[in-house]
Amino acid sequence: MWLNRDIVSIGDLNKEEILQVIEKANSFIPYAKTGHPDSPLKGKIVATLFYEPSTRTRLSFEAAAKRMGAEVLGFGSIESTSVVKGETLMDTIRIIDGYSDAIVIRHPSEGAARLASEYSEVPIINAGDGAGQHPTQTLLDIFTIWKELGKVDDITIGFVGDLKYGRTVHSLSKALSHFNVNLHFISPETLKIPKHIRKEIEKKVPVREHLDLEEVIEKLDVLYVTRIQKERFPDPEEYKKVAGTYILKPSTVARGKKSMIIMHPLPRVDEIPVEIDNLPQAKYFKQASYGVPVRMALLDLILRGE
């Protein structure tokens, strides 16, 4: 079921499989900083091909592989690769396929990971493809909710910010539709959740859309904040119209439940001021740290099948 499996979309996993990753990730928490004593992935090589900038995803994948005893090779930018000479993605994948046991890829083009999986004999893990999918971010997000709230079912979640281009929101909202949740989408009209994604989700769970965070903050168990992604806008003028639309205020947080958690896939710009960081609801740095045990679990499942 797991051995040599591609993870291109969160839609590739059902609820039981998501929970399996969460359970294994929880067992790996003690080793996330010290390393697994048995080095179960010793002798394996994980390639990280990052055609787009990344801090948390790339480094947490590399940390996860090394904590499990695997070696890592790859690149964090295309400037030092044959891509600048005109090498196609397909040819790069064919080459790296011969050097590694699994390939982690981030690419600016939606669908690039799916394309890579068609040319690779080793498993492909999508680390983000344009405005498309980011399945491993989704897994660590669900793990964060489960770890901090003690459950995923019977909760209300609000997504605020860029819901049009936000691949983390697209993936997470789809995954959460497997659970008993209520979803609230808060955004400007121009950055609403894409209609096809909303239609898919609302077949399974209640969905509401809002322009104002204040009208829904008191209901939320999870507030998932996203930045307005300047790099995704085809027109800079359109970005300027919505930049800074949602800046979270301590007074807004105070109106919410004391048990509410605030999440963010990071990096942030100005949507979460630093004064929020010390509030007990702020979990986004812990959320980022959970990327290591979750990706340790996923690599273990894919490379060992257990």
VOGU-3710 file (C-alpha; in Angstrom, 3 decimals, decimal comma):
1> mwlnrdivsi> 0,000/0,000/0,000  2,773/2,463/0,911  5,994/1,079/-0,565  7,323/3,207/-3,461  4,089/5,202/-3,553  3,858/8,677/-5,119  2,390/11,453/-2,965  1,341/14,063/-5,524  -2,001/15,242/-4,149  -3,651/14,999/-0,758
11> gdlnkeeilq> -6,452/13,372/-2,729  -4,125/10,378/-3,073  -4,747/9,613/0,620  -7,955/8,586/2,348  -8,874/9,346/5,972  -7,425/6,099/7,313  -4,105/6,712/5,574  -3,924/10,290/6,880  -4,488/8,993/10,404  -1,814/6,347/9,837
21> viekansfip> 0,727/9,066/9,010  -0,343/11,031/12,109  0,070/7,998/14,373  3,521/7,184/13,016  4,602/10,850/13,168  3,611/10,993/16,818  5,831/7,984/17,541  8,756/9,751/15,834  8,567/12,969/17,883  11,217/11,738/20,373
31> yaktghpdsp> 13,644/11,282/17,444  12,911/14,530/15,574  15,889/16,282/17,169  18,123/13,394/18,219  17,711/11,061/15,240  16,240/7,563/15,108  18,576/5,189/17,002  18,032/2,383/14,461  18,636/4,556/11,334  15,891/2,637/9,496
41> lkgkivatlf> 16,586/4,419/6,189  20,343/3,883/6,226  21,578/3,292/2,674  18,683/5,230/1,112  19,141/8,490/-0,828  16,450/11,196/-0,915  16,739/13,817/-3,678  15,311/17,296/-3,049  14,656/19,257/-6,248  13,476/22,752/-5,383
51> yepstrtrls> 12,787/24,906/-8,427  11,201/27,504/-6,115  12,564/29,069/-2,912  11,834/27,182/0,298  13,043/27,250/3,877  10,776/25,078/6,023  9,744/22,443/3,501  13,170/21,805/2,035  15,094/21,848/5,310  12,532/19,793/7,210
61> feaaakrmga> 12,590/17,137/4,479  16,369/17,060/4,620  16,333/16,946/8,416  13,724/14,175/8,352  15,767/12,068/5,930  18,961/12,499/7,937  17,226/11,803/11,261  16,142/8,492/9,724  19,662/7,662/8,536  19,216/8,473/4,833
71> evlgfgsies> 21,530/10,594/2,676  20,321/13,707/0,836  21,265/15,220/-2,511  19,650/17,890/-4,639  19,395/21,612/-5,194  17,647/24,597/-3,679  17,714/26,796/-6,776  18,058/26,185/-10,498  20,977/28,576/-11,054  23,581/25,857/-10,441
81> tsvvkgetlm> 21,820/23,167/-12,484  21,445/22,208/-16,139  17,969/23,749/-16,086  19,619/27,060/-16,981  21,018/25,322/-20,082  17,523/24,364/-21,138  17,198/20,862/-19,664  13,557/19,838/-19,395  11,877/18,688/-16,198  11,351/15,255/-17,726
91> dtiriidgys> 15,046/14,808/-18,471  16,077/16,052/-15,020  13,711/13,559/-13,400  15,046/10,714/-15,545  18,592/11,567/-14,439  17,862/11,982/-10,718  15,796/8,803/-10,800  19,044/6,935/-11,326  20,730/8,613/-8,351  18,094/8,285/-5,628
101> daivirhpse> 15,433/6,206/-3,893  12,843/8,995/-3,665  12,450/12,467/-5,169  10,957/15,455/-3,329  10,063/18,193/-5,810  8,835/21,779/-5,580  8,030/23,522/-8,847  6,258/26,768/-9,840  4,039/25,026/-12,405  0,825/23,397/-11,264
111> gaarlaseys> 0,867/19,748/-12,287  4,663/19,472/-12,385  4,789/16,814/-9,665  2,199/14,700/-11,476  4,241/14,999/-14,670  7,411/14,037/-12,795  5,702/10,926/-11,440  5,059/9,745/-15,000  8,789/9,779/-15,810  10,198/8,480/-12,516
121> evpiinagdg> 10,642/4,903/-11,382  11,246/6,018/-7,777  8,456/7,646/-5,712  7,721/11,343/-6,209  6,689/13,509/-3,248  5,098/16,837/-4,136  6,547/19,649/-2,003  4,369/22,272/-3,681  3,426/22,897/-7,319  2,491/26,476/-8,077
131> agqhptqtll> -0,991/27,297/-6,806  -1,892/23,612/-6,895  -1,160/21,130/-4,115  1,093/20,845/-1,058  0,152/17,461/0,455  2,931/17,141/3,049  2,122/20,604/4,426  -1,436/19,363/4,783  -0,298/16,318/6,736  1,706/18,419/9,188
141> diftiwkelg> -1,211/20,866/9,486  -3,601/18,068/10,405  -1,002/16,671/12,770  -0,757/20,111/14,437  -4,531/20,299/14,888  -4,635/16,769/16,304  -1,671/17,358/18,599  -2,787/20,749/19,919  -6,549/20,166/20,159  -6,504/16,421/20,767
151> kvdditigfv> -8,851/15,751/17,838  -9,671/16,650/14,253  -13,376/15,848/14,272  -16,075/18,174/15,674  -14,162/21,432/15,204  -14,663/24,699/13,333  -11,852/26,070/11,180  -11,459/29,493/9,613  -9,107/30,139/6,680  -8,214/33,789/6,195
161> gdlkygrtvh> -6,206/35,609/3,516  -5,245/34,431/0,035  -7,559/31,516/-0,627  -7,335/31,740/-4,425  -3,628/31,081/-4,851  -2,984/29,429/-1,472  -2,080/25,815/-2,231  -1,891/25,021/1,485  -5,534/26,045/1,887  -6,589/24,041/-1,172
171> slskalshfn> -4,940/20,857/0,075  -5,898/21,230/3,740  -9,558/22,033/3,123  -9,865/18,972/0,867  -8,259/16,735/3,491  -10,409/18,134/6,281  -13,531/17,244/4,308  -12,833/13,629/5,381  -13,583/14,698/8,960  -16,593/16,108/10,809
181> vnlhfispet> -15,714/19,812/10,563  -17,195/23,211/9,723  -15,162/25,365/7,349  -15,242/29,169/7,080  -13,386/30,941/4,261  -12,547/34,620/4,899  -11,064/36,605/2,019  -11,477/39,568/-0,331  -13,811/38,925/-3,264  -10,838/38,671/-5,629
191> lkipkhirke> -9,108/36,006/-3,518  -12,007/33,664/-2,753  -11,538/29,908/-2,665  -11,795/28,605/-6,267  -15,333/27,509/-7,107  -14,355/23,988/-8,161  -12,623/23,394/-4,824  -15,551/24,772/-2,834  -18,008/22,589/-4,749  -15,911/19,508/-4,049
201> iekkvpvreh> -15,632/20,270/-0,326  -19,216/21,295/0,374  -20,461/17,917/-0,812  -19,011/16,547/2,424  -18,878/19,350/5,035  -20,591/22,699/5,753  -18,863/25,667/4,094  -19,390/29,408/4,611  -17,665/32,403/2,988  -17,069/35,797/4,619
211> ldleeviekl> -15,379/39,105/3,959  -14,850/40,002/7,626  -12,953/37,867/10,150  -14,654/39,654/13,041  -18,032/38,134/12,242  -16,791/34,569/12,698  -13,831/34,706/15,106  -15,874/33,651/18,161  -16,853/30,345/16,509  -13,373/29,136/15,588
221> dvlyvtriqk> -11,307/26,357/17,108  -8,596/26,913/14,481  -7,686/30,178/12,762  -5,522/29,368/9,744  -3,881/32,560/8,458  -2,194/32,868/5,046  -0,188/35,657/3,488  -1,266/37,489/0,357  1,130/35,880/-2,130  2,608/38,652/-4,252
231> erfpdpeeyk> 4,523/36,202/-6,436  1,311/34,489/-7,612  -0,352/37,644/-8,960  -0,105/38,117/-12,740  -0,844/41,838/-12,259  1,137/43,775/-9,585  -1,634/46,377/-9,397  -4,123/43,710/-8,353  -1,780/42,691/-5,547  -1,556/46,270/-4,271
241> kvagtyilkp> -5,353/46,419/-3,970  -5,472/43,556/-1,456  -2,080/43,772/0,279  -2,517/44,179/4,027  -6,249/43,405/3,890  -6,164/41,098/6,911  -3,768/41,944/9,730  -4,534/39,975/12,866  -5,007/42,121/15,976  -4,608/41,017/19,613
251> stvargkksm> -8,094/42,433/20,251  -9,501/40,107/17,576  -7,745/37,104/19,103  -9,124/38,090/22,520  -12,654/37,776/21,147  -12,016/34,180/20,159  -12,054/31,056/22,310  -9,185/30,726/24,770  -8,641/27,243/23,372  -8,425/28,478/19,767
261> iimhplprvd> -5,135/27,872/17,988  -3,598/30,165/15,363  -1,797/28,476/12,494  0,155/29,770/9,485  2,138/27,836/6,843  4,758/30,619/6,881  6,525/32,726/5,790  4,485/35,627/7,108  4,710/39,213/5,959  2,516/41,572/7,985
271> eipveidnlp> -0,638/39,488/8,500  0,482/38,266/11,933  2,306/41,010/13,896  5,084/39,858/16,227  3,038/40,802/19,307  0,788/37,830/18,529  3,737/35,428/18,900  3,637/35,383/22,702  -0,073/34,651/22,944  -0,931/31,085/24,032
281> qakyfkqasy> -3,034/30,649/20,884  -0,017/31,122/18,584  1,086/27,687/17,324  2,674/28,475/13,941  6,288/27,960/15,012  5,392/24,665/16,679  3,445/23,828/13,516  6,632/24,302/11,470  8,603/22,076/13,844  6,087/19,266/13,366
291> gvpvrmalld> 7,206/19,084/9,730  10,178/16,921/10,746  8,362/13,999/12,459  5,580/14,061/9,857  8,057/13,869/6,974  10,079/11,234/8,848  6,896/9,164/8,998  6,080/9,668/5,333  9,593/8,769/4,158  9,559/5,679/6,338
301> lilrge> 6,218/4,547/4,940  7,229/5,148/1,321  10,770/3,756/1,467  10,166/0,798/3,789  6,466/0,198/3,287  5,783/0,059/7,028
//
